[in-house]
């Protein structure tokens, strides 16, 4: 369902509707199979994706039935908002395991091995600090270690951030159960009211466009505000 041009998200409204609908259906199916494999996607993000699709669908139908300039503009704005929601969702949750190359093909998302890049080894490392911004929220402000700016390395998707609430410091980032792809810094981690006062441990590593993960940073911690 992807376009043959550089952008995999269709611009044609009808094709966009099919593309987004099939993606949401596939994600929901994968999150409901037994045993559960796709446990890394928060339900509220799936809901937000579905809601944006619903807004687009309403505007799309109205523009088809009554093609006024106003209805067409409303459809265009709803499609642009839904497109932004798709890009964020794909980059944060569908670019790395447990999502497979087969999964991405089924959803119309291009795989990393179709992207030309010389970065076969990730040598750069992530450095970061944890900021307390609001209650139940911790900001991960990250950058390339040794760099004077906060732009991600060229040819990289972003930083994979892993975290977990634990009673004692973990021995390795591999035991941290929650992870996401952060394409921009800072990235917000959100928590439940019942988790306030607990200690969260965080680590991060760069991932390039081939899906190759670099070395993990040191593990840092903060108290959930």
BAVEXLUM-929670 format. One record per atom (N, C-alpha, C): x, y, z; atom name; residue number from 0. Coordinates in steps of 0.02 Angstrom, whole numbers, plus 50000, padded with zeros to 5 digits. Layout:
N
NODE    px    py    pz atom  nr
NODE     X     Y     Z   CA NUM
...
END
This chain:
225
NODE    px    py    pz atom  nr
NODE 50040 49940 50000    N   0
NODE 50000 50000 50000   CA   0
NODE 50042 50063 50000    C   0
NODE 50108 50057 50007    N   1
NODE 50149 50117 50010   CA   1
NODE 50156 50147 49941    C   1
NODE 50169 50213 49941    N   2
NODE 50179 50247 49878   CA   2
NODE 50244 50225 49846    C   2
NODE 50249 50234 49780    N   3
NODE 50313 50218 49747   CA   3
NODE 50361 50275 49752    C   3
NODE 50339 50335 49777    N   4
NODE 50387 50389 49787   CA   4
NODE 50421 50379 49854    C   4
NODE 50458 50430 49878    N   5
NODE 50499 50422 49937   CA   5
NODE 50457 50415 50001    C   5
NODE 50396 50438 50000    N   6
NODE 50355 50436 50060   CA   6
NODE 50310 50374 50058    C   6
NODE 50313 50334 50110    N   7
NODE 50273 50272 50111   CA   7
NODE 50200 50286 50128    C   7
NODE 50184 50345 50155    N   8
NODE 50115 50361 50173   CA   8
NODE 50080 50392 50112    C   8
NODE 50026 50362 50088    N   9
NODE 49991 50388 50029   CA   9
NODE 49964 50459 50041    C   9
NODE 49967 50500 49988    N  10
NODE 49937 50566 49992   CA  10
NODE 49866 50567 49965    C  10
NODE 49850 50520 49920    N  11
NODE 49782 50514 49895   CA  11
NODE 49737 50494 49954    C  11
NODE 49682 50531 49963    N  12
NODE 49640 50522 50023   CA  12
NODE 49611 50452 50028    C  12
NODE 49588 50424 49973    N  13
NODE 49558 50357 49974   CA  13
NODE 49611 50305 49991    C  13
NODE 49670 50311 49960    N  14
NODE 49724 50264 49975   CA  14
NODE 49748 50272 50047    C  14
NODE 49751 50334 50070    N  15
NODE 49771 50348 50139   CA  15
NODE 49723 50314 50188    C  15
NODE 49658 50317 50173    N  16
NODE 49608 50287 50216   CA  16
NODE 49619 50212 50222    C  16
NODE 49632 50179 50167    N  17
NODE 49645 50107 50167   CA  17
NODE 49709 50091 50205    C  17
NODE 49762 50130 50191    N  18
NODE 49827 50119 50222   CA  18
NODE 49823 50125 50298    C  18
NODE 49793 50179 50322    N  19
NODE 49790 50190 50394   CA  19
NODE 49744 50140 50429    C  19
NODE 49688 50125 50396    N  20
NODE 49642 50076 50425   CA  20
NODE 49674 50008 50432    C  20
NODE 49711 49987 50381    N  21
NODE 49744 49921 50384   CA  21
NODE 49799 49920 50436    C  21
NODE 49835 49976 50444    N  22
NODE 49888 49979 50494   CA  22
NODE 49859 49972 50564    C  22
NODE 49805 50008 50578    N  23
NODE 49774 50005 50644   CA  23
NODE 49747 49935 50658    C  23
NODE 49716 49905 50608    N  24
NODE 49689 49838 50616   CA  24
NODE 49745 49788 50631    C  24
NODE 49802 49795 50595    N  25
NODE 49858 49750 50605   CA  25
NODE 49887 49758 50675    C  25
NODE 49896 49821 50697    N  26
NODE 49923 49833 50764   CA  26
NODE 49877 49804 50817    C  26
NODE 49812 49816 50810    N  27
NODE 49764 49789 50859   CA  27
NODE 49766 49712 50860    C  27
NODE 49772 49682 50802    N  28
NODE 49775 49608 50799   CA  28
NODE 49837 49582 50835    C  28
NODE 49895 49615 50822    N  29
NODE 49957 49592 50853   CA  29
NODE 49958 49603 50928    C  29
NODE 49921 49652 50952    N  30
NODE 49919 49667 51023   CA  30
NODE 49867 49624 51060    C  30
NODE 49831 49582 51023    N  31
NODE 49781 49540 51055   CA  31
NODE 49793 49465 51046    C  31
NODE 49846 49447 51010    N  32
NODE 49860 49376 51000   CA  32
NODE 49886 49345 51064    C  32
NODE 49882 49279 51069    N  33
NODE 49907 49243 51127   CA  33
NODE 49960 49193 51105    C  33
NODE 50020 49192 51136    N  34
NODE 50041 49236 51191   CA  34
NODE 50057 49306 51165    C  34
NODE 50052 49356 51210    N  35
NODE 50065 49425 51190   CA  35
NODE 50139 49435 51174    C  35
NODE 50151 49467 51116    N  36
NODE 50219 49484 51096   CA  36
NODE 50228 49559 51092    C  36
NODE 50178 49592 51064    N  37
NODE 50182 49665 51059   CA  37
NODE 50156 49697 51124    C  37
NODE 50198 49698 51174    N  38
NODE 50179 49728 51238   CA  38
NODE 50211 49797 51247    C  38
NODE 50247 49821 51197    N  39
NODE 50286 49883 51204   CA  39
NODE 50246 49945 51185    C  39
NODE 50186 49937 51159    N  40
NODE 50147 49995 51135   CA  40
NODE 50095 50013 51187    C  40
NODE 50097 50074 51215    N  41
NODE 50045 50094 51263   CA  41
NODE 49977 50097 51230    C  41
NODE 49925 50075 51265    N  42
NODE 49858 50075 51236   CA  42
NODE 49834 50145 51219    C  42
NODE 49856 50195 51258    N  43
NODE 49833 50263 51244   CA  43
NODE 49860 50289 51178    C  43
NODE 49918 50263 51156    N  44
NODE 49944 50284 51091   CA  44
NODE 49905 50251 51035    C  44
NODE 49884 50189 51044    N  45
NODE 49841 50157 50994   CA  45
NODE 49775 50193 50990    C  45
NODE 49749 50212 51048    N  46
NODE 49685 50249 51049   CA  46
NODE 49692 50316 51013    C  46
NODE 49747 50351 51025    N  47
NODE 49758 50415 50992   CA  47
NODE 49762 50406 50916    C  47
NODE 49795 50353 50894    N  48
NODE 49800 50338 50823   CA  48
NODE 49731 50324 50794    C  48
NODE 49692 50284 50829    N  49
NODE 49625 50268 50806   CA  49
NODE 49579 50329 50805    C  49
NODE 49587 50372 50856    N  50
NODE 49546 50433 50858   CA  50
NODE 49561 50479 50800    C  50
NODE 49625 50486 50783    N  51
NODE 49643 50529 50727   CA  51
NODE 49616 50501 50661    C  51
NODE 49615 50434 50657    N  52
NODE 49586 50402 50598   CA  52
NODE 49511 50414 50595    C  52
NODE 49478 50413 50653    N  53
NODE 49407 50427 50655   CA  53
NODE 49390 50497 50633    C  53
NODE 49430 50546 50655    N  54
NODE 49419 50615 50634   CA  54
NODE 49429 50622 50559    C  54
NODE 49482 50591 50534    N  55
NODE 49494 50593 50462   CA  55
NODE 49436 50560 50424    C  55
NODE 49413 50501 50448    N  56
NODE 49359 50466 50414   CA  56
NODE 49296 50507 50408    C  56
NODE 49279 50542 50462    N  57
NODE 49220 50585 50462   CA  57
NODE 49227 50641 50410    C  57
NODE 49286 50673 50410    N  58
NODE 49298 50728 50363   CA  58
NODE 49301 50702 50291    C  58
NODE 49330 50643 50282    N  59
NODE 49336 50613 50216   CA  59
NODE 49267 50599 50187    C  59
NODE 49223 50570 50227    N  60
NODE 49155 50554 50205   CA  60
NODE 49116 50618 50188    C  60
NODE 49123 50669 50231    N  61
NODE 49088 50732 50218   CA  61
NODE 49112 50764 50153    C  61
NODE 49177 50761 50140    N  62
NODE 49204 50791 50079   CA  62
NODE 49181 50753 50017    C  62
NODE 49172 50687 50024    N  63
NODE 49147 50648 49967   CA  63
NODE 49074 50663 49953    C  63
NODE 49034 50667 50007    N  64
NODE 48962 50676 49998   CA  64
NODE 48945 50748 49980    C  64
NODE 48981 50795 50008    N  65
NODE 48969 50866 49994   CA  65
NODE 49036 50900 49983    C  65
NODE 49061 50898 49921    N  66
NODE 49129 50922 49907   CA  66
NODE 49136 50998 49904    C  66
NODE 49120 51032 49958    N  67
NODE 49130 51104 49961   CA  67
NODE 49203 51119 49978    C  67
NODE 49222 51182 49969    N  68
NODE 49291 51201 49986   CA  68
NODE 49304 51191 50061    C  68
NODE 49254 51206 50102    N  69
NODE 49262 51198 50174   CA  69
NODE 49272 51125 50194    C  69
NODE 49231 51081 50165    N  70
NODE 49237 51010 50181   CA  70
NODE 49303 50981 50155    C  70
NODE 49325 51005 50098    N  71
NODE 49389 50981 50070   CA  71
NODE 49446 51003 50115    C  71
NODE 49443 51066 50138    N  72
NODE 49496 51091 50183   CA  72
NODE 49496 51052 50248    C  72
NODE 49437 51038 50275    N  73
NODE 49432 50999 50337   CA  73
NODE 49462 50929 50328    C  73
NODE 49450 50899 50270    N  74
NODE 49479 50833 50256   CA  74
NODE 49554 50837 50252    C  74
NODE 49580 50888 50218    N  75
NODE 49652 50896 50211   CA  75
NODE 49686 50906 50279    C  75
NODE 49655 50947 50321    N  76
NODE 49684 50960 50387   CA  76
NODE 49682 50896 50431    C  76
NODE 49627 50859 50427    N  77
NODE 49622 50797 50465   CA  77
NODE 49672 50745 50440    C  77
NODE 49683 50743 50375    N  78
NODE 49732 50696 50347   CA  78
NODE 49802 50715 50368    C  78
NODE 49818 50780 50368    N  79
NODE 49884 50802 50389   CA  79
NODE 49897 50784 50462    C  79
NODE 49846 50794 50505    N  80
NODE 49853 50778 50576   CA  80
NODE 49862 50702 50585    C  80
NODE 49824 50663 50548    N  81
NODE 49829 50590 50553   CA  81
NODE 49897 50566 50527    C  81
NODE 49923 50599 50476    N  82
NODE 49989 50581 50449   CA  82
NODE 50043 50593 50502    C  82
NODE 50039 50649 50537    N  83
NODE 50087 50662 50591   CA  83
NODE 50082 50609 50646    C  83
NODE 50022 50588 50661    N  84
NODE 50012 50536 50712   CA  84
NODE 50043 50470 50690    C  84
NODE 50034 50454 50626    N  85
NODE 50064 50392 50599   CA  85
NODE 50140 50394 50604    C  85
NODE 50170 50449 50582    N  86
NODE 50244 50453 50582   CA  86
NODE 50272 50444 50653    C  86
NODE 50242 50478 50701    N  87
NODE 50266 50471 50769   CA  87
NODE 50257 50400 50795    C  87
NODE 50200 50370 50779    N  88
NODE 50186 50302 50802   CA  88
NODE 50235 50253 50771    C  88
NODE 50246 50258 50706    N  89
NODE 50291 50212 50671   CA  89
NODE 50362 50219 50699    C  89
NODE 50387 50281 50706    N  90
NODE 50455 50291 50729   CA  90
NODE 50466 50268 50800    C  90
NODE 50416 50274 50842    N  91
NODE 50424 50256 50913   CA  91
NODE 50412 50183 50927    C  91
NODE 50368 50150 50888    N  92
NODE 50347 50083 50907   CA  92
NODE 50355 50029 50854    C  92
NODE 50364 50048 50791    N  93
NODE 50363 49997 50737   CA  93
NODE 50430 49989 50702    C  93
NODE 50482 50024 50725    N  94
NODE 50546 50022 50691   CA  94
NODE 50594 49969 50719    C  94
NODE 50575 49936 50774    N  95
NODE 50621 49890 50806   CA  95
NODE 50583 49831 50835    C  95
NODE 50622 49780 50856    N  96
NODE 50591 49719 50885   CA  96
NODE 50549 49738 50945    C  96
NODE 50493 49701 50955    N  97
NODE 50475 49636 50925   CA  97
NODE 50441 49641 50857    C  97
NODE 50432 49702 50830    N  98
NODE 50403 49709 50763   CA  98
NODE 50455 49683 50712    C  98
NODE 50433 49641 50666    N  99
NODE 50479 49609 50619   CA  99
NODE 50474 49642 50550    C  99
NODE 50520 49622 50506    N 100
NODE 50518 49645 50437   CA 100
NODE 50453 49625 50404    C 100
NODE 50430 49564 50419    N 101
NODE 50367 49540 50390   CA 101
NODE 50308 49584 50414    C 101
NODE 50308 49601 50478    N 102
NODE 50256 49645 50505   CA 102
NODE 50255 49711 50467    C 102
NODE 50313 49740 50457    N 103
NODE 50316 49805 50423   CA 103
NODE 50292 49800 50350    C 103
NODE 50311 49746 50317    N 104
NODE 50286 49737 50248   CA 104
NODE 50210 49733 50248    C 104
NODE 50182 49696 50295    N 105
NODE 50109 49689 50299   CA 105
NODE 50075 49756 50310    C 105
NODE 50108 49801 50347    N 106
NODE 50079 49867 50361   CA 106
NODE 50097 49920 50310    C 106
NODE 50140 49903 50262    N 107
NODE 50160 49952 50212   CA 107
NODE 50214 49999 50235    C 107
NODE 50250 49980 50288    N 108
NODE 50305 50022 50314   CA 108
NODE 50371 49994 50287    C 108
NODE 50413 50036 50257    N 109
NODE 50475 50011 50228   CA 109
NODE 50523 49985 50281    C 109
NODE 50559 49932 50264    N 110
NODE 50609 49904 50309   CA 110
NODE 50675 49940 50303    C 110
NODE 50715 49933 50355    N 111
NODE 50779 49968 50357   CA 111
NODE 50826 49944 50303    C 111
NODE 50821 49880 50283    N 112
NODE 50868 49854 50235   CA 112
NODE 50855 49882 50164    C 112
NODE 50802 49921 50155    N 113
NODE 50790 49953 50091   CA 113
NODE 50819 50023 50090    C 113
NODE 50849 50044 50146    N 114
NODE 50877 50112 50151   CA 114
NODE 50952 50109 50140    C 114
NODE 50977 50148 50095    N 115
NODE 51048 50149 50080   CA 115
NODE 51084 50190 50133    C 115
NODE 51133 50161 50165    N 116
NODE 51172 50196 50215   CA 116
NODE 51238 50161 50224    C 116
NODE 51290 50199 50242    N 117
NODE 51356 50170 50255   CA 117
NODE 51364 50151 50328    C 117
NODE 51314 50167 50369    N 118
NODE 51320 50153 50440   CA 118
NODE 51302 50081 50456    C 118
NODE 51353 50037 50452    N 119
NODE 51342 49967 50467   CA 119
NODE 51358 49951 50540    C 119
NODE 51395 49996 50572    N 120
NODE 51412 49988 50642   CA 120
NODE 51396 50054 50678    C 120
NODE 51364 50049 50735    N 121
NODE 51347 50109 50774   CA 121
NODE 51401 50118 50827    C 121
NODE 51443 50168 50817    N 122
NODE 51498 50182 50864   CA 122
NODE 51480 50238 50913    C 122
NODE 51434 50280 50894    N 123
NODE 51416 50336 50938   CA 123
NODE 51378 50310 50999    C 123
NODE 51382 50348 51053    N 124
NODE 51346 50330 51114   CA 124
NODE 51301 50387 51135    C 124
NODE 51250 50370 51173    N 125
NODE 51203 50420 51198   CA 125
NODE 51224 50442 51268    C 125
NODE 51219 50507 51280    N 126
NODE 51223 50533 51348   CA 126
NODE 51158 50569 51362    C 126
NODE 51136 50572 51425    N 127
NODE 51072 50603 51440   CA 127
NODE 51068 50623 51512    C 127
NODE 51021 50666 51527    N 128
NODE 51004 50684 51595   CA 128
NODE 50928 50675 51603    C 128
NODE 50907 50664 51664    N 129
NODE 50836 50656 51679   CA 129
NODE 50811 50718 51716    C 129
NODE 50757 50748 51690    N 130
NODE 50727 50808 51720   CA 130
NODE 50657 50791 51746    C 130
NODE 50639 50819 51803    N 131
NODE 50571 50814 51828   CA 131
NODE 50534 50876 51806    C 131
NODE 50483 50868 51762    N 132
NODE 50448 50926 51734   CA 132
NODE 50379 50935 51766    C 132
NODE 50339 50883 51764    N 133
NODE 50272 50884 51794   CA 133
NODE 50263 50823 51837    C 133
NODE 50208 50820 51875    N 134
NODE 50195 50760 51913   CA 134
NODE 50183 50703 51864    C 134
NODE 50208 50644 51884    N 135
NODE 50202 50583 51843   CA 135
NODE 50237 50588 51776    C 135
NODE 50287 50632 51771    N 136
NODE 50322 50641 51706   CA 136
NODE 50396 50653 51718    C 136
NODE 50437 50617 51680    N 137
NODE 50509 50626 51682   CA 137
NODE 50534 50637 51611    C 137
NODE 50574 50689 51601    N 138
NODE 50600 50704 51534   CA 138
NODE 50670 50674 51526    C 138
NODE 50680 50638 51471    N 139
NODE 50746 50611 51453   CA 139
NODE 50776 50659 51401    C 139
NODE 50824 50699 51423    N 140
NODE 50856 50748 51379   CA 140
NODE 50922 50717 51355    C 140
NODE 50924 50694 51292    N 141
NODE 50982 50656 51268   CA 141
NODE 51018 50689 51210    C 141
NODE 51080 50668 51200    N 142
NODE 51122 50695 51146   CA 142
NODE 51178 50645 51132    C 142
NODE 51216 50658 51079    N 143
NODE 51273 50615 51063   CA 143
NODE 51329 50629 51111    C 143
NODE 51355 50578 51143    N 144
NODE 51408 50586 51192   CA 144
NODE 51468 50621 51161    C 144
NODE 51492 50674 51194    N 145
NODE 51549 50712 51170   CA 145
NODE 51532 50767 51121    C 145
NODE 51468 50774 51102    N 146
NODE 51447 50824 51054   CA 146
NODE 51426 50888 51090    C 146
NODE 51434 50944 51055    N 147
NODE 51414 51009 51083   CA 147
NODE 51343 51028 51065    C 147
NODE 51310 50986 51023    N 148
NODE 51241 50999 51004   CA 148
NODE 51199 50937 51019    C 148
NODE 51132 50944 51011    N 149
NODE 51087 50889 51029   CA 149
NODE 51055 50856 50969    C 149
NODE 51080 50869 50909    N 150
NODE 51053 50837 50850   CA 150
NODE 51074 50763 50849    C 150
NODE 51028 50719 50827    N 151
NODE 51046 50649 50822   CA 151
NODE 51096 50639 50766    C 151
NODE 51138 50588 50768    N 152
NODE 51187 50576 50714   CA 152
NODE 51152 50568 50646    C 152
NODE 51184 50591 50594    N 153
NODE 51156 50587 50527   CA 153
NODE 51147 50513 50507    C 153
NODE 51089 50497 50479    N 154
NODE 51076 50429 50458   CA 154
NODE 51050 50384 50513    C 154
NODE 51030 50414 50569    N 155
NODE 51005 50376 50626   CA 155
NODE 50931 50389 50636    C 155
NODE 50894 50337 50657    N 156
NODE 50823 50346 50673   CA 156
NODE 50814 50387 50737    C 156
NODE 50857 50376 50785    N 157
NODE 50852 50410 50849   CA 157
NODE 50881 50366 50903    C 157
NODE 50859 50378 50964    N 158
NODE 50884 50341 51022   CA 158
NODE 50830 50293 51047    C 158
NODE 50850 50230 51058    N 159
NODE 50806 50182 51090   CA 159
NODE 50815 50192 51166    C 159
NODE 50760 50208 51199    N 160
NODE 50761 50219 51271   CA 160
NODE 50727 50160 51306    C 160
NODE 50761 50133 51356    N 161
NODE 50732 50078 51395   CA 161
NODE 50727 50101 51468    C 161
NODE 50674 50079 51502    N 162
NODE 50665 50099 51571   CA 162
NODE 50622 50049 51608    C 162
NODE 50625 50053 51675    N 163
NODE 50583 50011 51716   CA 163
NODE 50584 50037 51788    C 163
NODE 50531 50023 51825    N 164
NODE 50527 50038 51896   CA 164
NODE 50553 49978 51934    C 164
NODE 50605 49989 51976    N 165
NODE 50635 49933 52011   CA 165
NODE 50653 49953 52082    C 165
NODE 50658 49903 52126    N 166
NODE 50676 49916 52196   CA 166
NODE 50750 49924 52206    C 166
NODE 50790 49899 52159    N 167
NODE 50863 49904 52165   CA 167
NODE 50892 49914 52095    C 167
NODE 50952 49942 52090    N 168
NODE 50983 49955 52024   CA 168
NODE 50990 49891 51984    C 168
NODE 50972 49892 51920    N 169
NODE 50979 49832 51878   CA 169
NODE 51052 49819 51859    C 169
NODE 51067 49757 51845    N 170
NODE 51135 49739 51826   CA 170
NODE 51149 49758 51754    C 170
NODE 51096 49762 51712    N 171
NODE 51106 49774 51641   CA 171
NODE 51044 49808 51612    C 171
NODE 51052 49849 51560    N 172
NODE 50993 49877 51526   CA 172
NODE 50947 49824 51496    C 172
NODE 50974 49764 51486    N 173
NODE 50934 49710 51455   CA 173
NODE 50875 49689 51498    C 173
NODE 50877 49704 51562    N 174
NODE 50822 49683 51606   CA 174
NODE 50768 49737 51612    C 174
NODE 50779 49795 51581    N 175
NODE 50730 49848 51583   CA 175
NODE 50675 49833 51532    C 175
NODE 50614 49826 51553    N 176
NODE 50561 49797 51512   CA 176
NODE 50527 49844 51464    C 176
NODE 50529 49909 51476    N 177
NODE 50494 49956 51433   CA 177
NODE 50543 49990 51385    C 177
NODE 50523 49996 51322    N 178
NODE 50568 50030 51275   CA 178
NODE 50528 50067 51222    C 178
NODE 50560 50117 51193    N 179
NODE 50528 50156 51141   CA 179
NODE 50582 50188 51099    C 179
NODE 50564 50209 51038    N 180
NODE 50609 50246 50995   CA 180
NODE 50595 50320 51003    C 180
NODE 50645 50359 51021    N 181
NODE 50638 50432 51027   CA 181
NODE 50676 50465 50970    C 181
NODE 50640 50495 50924    N 182
NODE 50672 50527 50867   CA 182
NODE 50695 50598 50882    C 182
NODE 50668 50627 50937    N 183
NODE 50687 50695 50956   CA 183
NODE 50700 50698 51031    C 183
NODE 50740 50746 51050    N 184
NODE 50754 50758 51121   CA 184
NODE 50724 50825 51141    C 184
NODE 50697 50831 51202    N 185
NODE 50691 50780 51254   CA 185
NODE 50630 50736 51241    C 185
NODE 50629 50678 51275    N 186
NODE 50574 50631 51268   CA 186
NODE 50542 50622 51337    C 186
NODE 50475 50623 51339    N 187
NODE 50440 50619 51403   CA 187
NODE 50419 50547 51420    C 187
NODE 50435 50526 51480    N 188
NODE 50410 50463 51507   CA 188
NODE 50352 50479 51554    C 188
NODE 50295 50445 51544    N 189
NODE 50236 50458 51585   CA 189
NODE 50221 50399 51630    C 189
NODE 50196 50413 51690    N 190
NODE 50185 50362 51740   CA 190
NODE 50115 50368 51769    C 190
NODE 50094 50317 51805    N 191
NODE 50029 50317 51839   CA 191
NODE 50035 50348 51908    C 191
NODE 49979 50369 51935    N 192
NODE 49978 50399 52002   CA 192
NODE 50007 50351 52054    C 192
NODE 49992 50287 52047    N 193
NODE 50016 50237 52095   CA 193
NODE 50092 50227 52092    C 193
NODE 50125 50252 52040    N 194
NODE 50196 50243 52031   CA 194
NODE 50238 50301 52058    C 194
NODE 50204 50353 52082    N 195
NODE 50240 50410 52109   CA 195
NODE 50280 50390 52171    C 195
NODE 50341 50416 52175    N 196
NODE 50385 50399 52231   CA 196
NODE 50429 50339 52219    C 196
NODE 50416 50302 52165    N 197
NODE 50457 50244 52149   CA 197
NODE 50518 50265 52107    C 197
NODE 50567 50222 52103    N 198
NODE 50628 50237 52066   CA 198
NODE 50625 50206 51996    C 198
NODE 50637 50249 51946    N 199
NODE 50640 50224 51878   CA 199
NODE 50713 50225 51855    C 199
NODE 50733 50172 51822    N 200
NODE 50801 50165 51795   CA 200
NODE 50797 50170 51719    C 200
NODE 50843 50209 51689    N 201
NODE 50839 50225 51618   CA 201
NODE 50907 50215 51585    C 201
NODE 50907 50189 51524    N 202
NODE 50967 50185 51482   CA 202
NODE 50947 50199 51411    C 202
NODE 50996 50214 51368    N 203
NODE 50981 50231 51298   CA 203
NODE 51038 50211 51252    C 203
NODE 51021 50200 51189    N 204
NODE 51071 50184 51138   CA 204
NODE 51047 50210 51071    C 204
NODE 51093 50231 51028    N 205
NODE 51075 50254 50961   CA 205
NODE 51056 50194 50918    C 205
NODE 51009 50205 50871    N 206
NODE 50992 50155 50821   CA 206
NODE 50994 50188 50752    C 206
NODE 51029 50156 50705    N 207
NODE 51035 50186 50639   CA 207
NODE 50979 50162 50593    C 207
NODE 50979 50185 50531    N 208
NODE 50925 50170 50485   CA 208
NODE 50924 50098 50462    C 208
NODE 50976 50061 50476    N 209
NODE 50976 49989 50461   CA 209
NODE 50946 49949 50519    C 209
NODE 50927 49984 50572    N 210
NODE 50901 49950 50630   CA 210
NODE 50954 49922 50676    C 210
NODE 51017 49943 50666    N 211
NODE 51072 49919 50707   CA 211
NODE 51077 49962 50770    C 211
NODE 51079 49930 50826    N 212
NODE 51081 49963 50891   CA 212
NODE 51152 49970 50915    C 212
NODE 51168 50028 50944    N 213
NODE 51234 50040 50970   CA 213
NODE 51241 50018 51042    C 213
NODE 51296 50039 51074    N 214
NODE 51309 50019 51143   CA 214
NODE 51265 50058 51191    C 214
NODE 51242 50024 51243    N 215
NODE 51199 50057 51292   CA 215
NODE 51238 50108 51332    C 215
NODE 51204 50161 51351    N 216
NODE 51232 50211 51396   CA 216
NODE 51236 50182 51467    C 216
NODE 51263 50221 51513    N 217
NODE 51258 50202 51583   CA 217
NODE 51185 50206 51604    C 217
NODE 51168 50170 51656    N 218
NODE 51099 50171 51681   CA 218
NODE 51093 50227 51732    C 218
NODE 51043 50270 51722    N 219
NODE 51031 50325 51768   CA 219
NODE 50962 50317 51800    C 219
NODE 50951 50351 51855    N 220
NODE 50888 50341 51891   CA 220
NODE 50859 50407 51914    C 220
NODE 50795 50405 51929    N 221
NODE 50759 50464 51956   CA 221
NODE 50699 50439 51994    C 221
NODE 50673 50481 52039    N 222
NODE 50612 50465 52076   CA 222
NODE 50553 50494 52039    C 222
NODE 50502 50453 52026    N 223
NODE 50443 50477 51990   CA 223
NODE 50408 50530 52032    C 223
NODE 50400 50591 52005    N 224
NODE 50371 50645 52044   CA 224
NODE 50295 50638 52050    C 224
END
